[in-house]
Every structure is written in C-alpha cells, then in structure tokens.
Amino acid sequence: MQPAKQPQKQTLPYPLPSEASRQFGTALHDAVKESLETMDELRACLNPCVAFLRDSGVGPVQMILTIKASAKESALRNHALGDEFAVANANLLMEQIVKWAIVEYYRNA
C-alpha cells in the first residue's frame, strides 16, 4: 500500500481560478458600495437626533447614552420582528455611531 499523496505545498497566496476571483471581486465591490451608501444614510438619520438633543440642552454624555439606548432599543425591536442579526449589527456599528454623534454634537459649536 502506497502512502497517501500529499498536496503540493504552495506559498501564500494560493492562486484562485480567475472566474471565482472575478465573482468574489465583483461581490466585494458591490458590498462596499452598498455599505457606504447605507452608512451615509445612517449618519444622515442620526444627525437630526443629535441636533435635537443638543438644541434641547442635553449634555454630551447624556446625548451619547440616549443615542446608544435608542440604537439598542431599535435593534431589540427588529430582533423581536425576526431579524436575528439586529442586535449584533447594532453592537458592531455602535462605536461608529458614537463617533458620528460626537462630531455632530460639536459641529458649529
């Protein structure tokens, strides 16, 4: 009985078939494009919330806590409606949301 043939070791990166890599590249481009568009929309929707809180005399710490609570509440509501990734997505974006909120809070200050 002969020993099992070992696959030839190659250095990274391994070559991908051109059709597979082309499809992957196209999907990556589309995902980034869509993500940028939805992130712009998210920020545009966040800004009026922050402006309202600032103009109402809410301090920066309370503003951040309110925005975070609103995002978590929305995620829990969407989770209850069947979006199994809503909470994870909100948690993933929370740092960026807080950064945008701080920038908006102090804009034109």
Contacts in CASP RR format, 6 or more apart in sequence:
PFRMAT RR
TARGET T0000
AUTHOR 0000-0000-0000
METHOD contacts of the structure
MODEL  1
MQPAKQPQKQTLPYPLPSEASRQFGTALHDAVKESLETMDELRACLNPCV
AFLRDSGVGPVQMILTIKASAKESALRNHALGDEFAVANANLLMEQIVKW
AIVEYYRNA
16 24 0 8 1.000
39 96 0 8 1.000
42 93 0 8 1.000
42 97 0 8 1.000
43 100 0 8 1.000
46 67 0 8 1.000
46 97 0 8 1.000
46 100 0 8 1.000
46 101 0 8 1.000
46 104 0 8 1.000
47 100 0 8 1.000
47 104 0 8 1.000
49 67 0 8 1.000
49 70 0 8 1.000
50 63 0 8 1.000
50 67 0 8 1.000
50 100 0 8 1.000
50 101 0 8 1.000
50 104 0 8 1.000
50 105 0 8 1.000
51 104 0 8 1.000
53 59 0 8 1.000
53 62 0 8 1.000
53 63 0 8 1.000
53 66 0 8 1.000
53 67 0 8 1.000
53 105 0 8 1.000
54 63 0 8 1.000
54 104 0 8 1.000
54 105 0 8 1.000
58 66 0 8 1.000
60 102 0 8 1.000
60 105 0 8 1.000
60 106 0 8 1.000
63 101 0 8 1.000
63 105 0 8 1.000
64 98 0 8 1.000
64 101 0 8 1.000
64 102 0 8 1.000
67 97 0 8 1.000
67 98 0 8 1.000
67 101 0 8 1.000
68 94 0 8 1.000
68 97 0 8 1.000
68 98 0 8 1.000
71 90 0 8 1.000
71 93 0 8 1.000
71 94 0 8 1.000
71 97 0 8 1.000
72 87 0 8 1.000
72 90 0 8 1.000
74 86 0 8 1.000
74 90 0 8 1.000
75 86 0 8 1.000
75 87 0 8 1.000
75 89 0 8 1.000
75 90 0 8 1.000
75 91 0 8 1.000
76 86 0 8 1.000
76 87 0 8 1.000
77 86 0 8 1.000
78 86 0 8 1.000
79 86 0 8 1.000
79 87 0 8 1.000
END
